[in-house]
């Protein structure tokens, strides 16, 4: 067996490309703010994680440029050896103070931060308990550890407690890890119930605030602050690639724990140091967040505006509590089609399909920033409505819209048209399998002809069409067999439907 056989057999991406629906790796030709340029066209961006709109802020850009001029483009080593500069230390001290923890540690990326924290703390014999919809970096950190990994149902505190009860008599270290904001769904972890459970059963708690930092809480410190548990969560992890307009990750907690990670985490010790420009940009963005909390309120206002209007149009959304509003589509290919049509209309969104979400739960993951103008949001809403209606996701033909049922009557052009419409599905079925209903005639259109269909000599039938808006969504037939009733002295009939 060739190791590469799996690669040679992989064709999912190519299949989508052949359909002209491939949505990934699109190139931005300018800086990505509330708008970008793709394929030479200005495009409204409602798919980025630039929640506070700071990636193009003059202070952030200037700080990055100054850092390159002073320190160069890189740090030439790992943090553990020669790769630490004073900006790293300043950022760590400021983050610890901001999160109201004793100490903080900066990693090169948020992904490796989660990997490094979990795999370092969870030893053989320990247990890490993870929400099953946690970010991939958390799941990989669990796999890299030598401990046992147990997943609980998404935000299900009863399931979590069941696991903790099973472990209560075992002398093992326990770490519960959750996203503060779940990146695909946009909902928050139920920390108000989770933290008391952790204390009751002797478990430590780590919260990933990647999508909560700069979004939730009075001062933008995330889900922990928003739920009044900033001082009750043991470890708070965060990233710089969302609200802090840069690249990197960090963890804040007790000084002894941070020191242990600093001297034992392979993901920290053996990784190149975060470059000066990235550190300086994150530090500048953090300072802006601290002094301009009104950005958080503007972001929340924009999200509330979009959520209200998206739901009013008839789109289905998950129970979002963040800057992320997922629009549920269901089908993968329709989600890709939705994304493509919006792109053609000048709006960029992120399609998310399985395995990022469960099968049948494909969605457009829209997200918003503090710097989106009302005009940009209204433009996006206009295009969402146009494309959603065209795809039958909203409007009179959308799933969930009212359905009207009308009898199919013969006579006249209208009646003939209804009969023809009704027969589309049974004719297609009968054409594939002539034995589907043996009593049907070879010429399936004789079904409605009392002179040709022998059934009408002994029975009565009525067909109905079910319509949602302009679309036929169902075909129903009810019948009574007079011959059977006469011979068997019983009131028998039948009821059938298509679709």
Secondary structure, DSSP 8 states (H G I E B T S, - for coil): --TTHHHHH--HHHHHHHTT---SS---SS--SSEEEETTEEEEE-S---TT--TT-HHHHHHHHHHHHHH-S--SSBTTTT---HHHHHHHHHHHHHTT-SEEEEES-HHHHHHHHHHHH--TT-EEEEETT--HHHHHHHHHSSSEEEEE-TT-HHHHHHHHHHHTTS---EEEEEESB-TTT--B--HHHHHHHHHHHT-EEEEE-TTTTTTSSTTS--HHHHTT-TTT-SEEEEESSSTTSSS-EEEEE-HHHHHHHHHH-HHHHTSB---HHHHHHHHHHHHHHHH-THHHHHHHHHHHHHHHHHHHHT--B----SSEEEEEEE-HHHHHHHHHHHHHTTEE-EEE-TTTS-TT-EEEEEE--TT--HHHHHHHHHHHHHHHHHTTSSSTTSTTS--EEEEE--SHHHHHHHHHHHHHHHHHHHHH-TTTTTTS-SSGGGGG-TTT-THHHHEEEEEEEEEETTEEEEEEEEEEEHHHHHHH-S--EEEEEE-
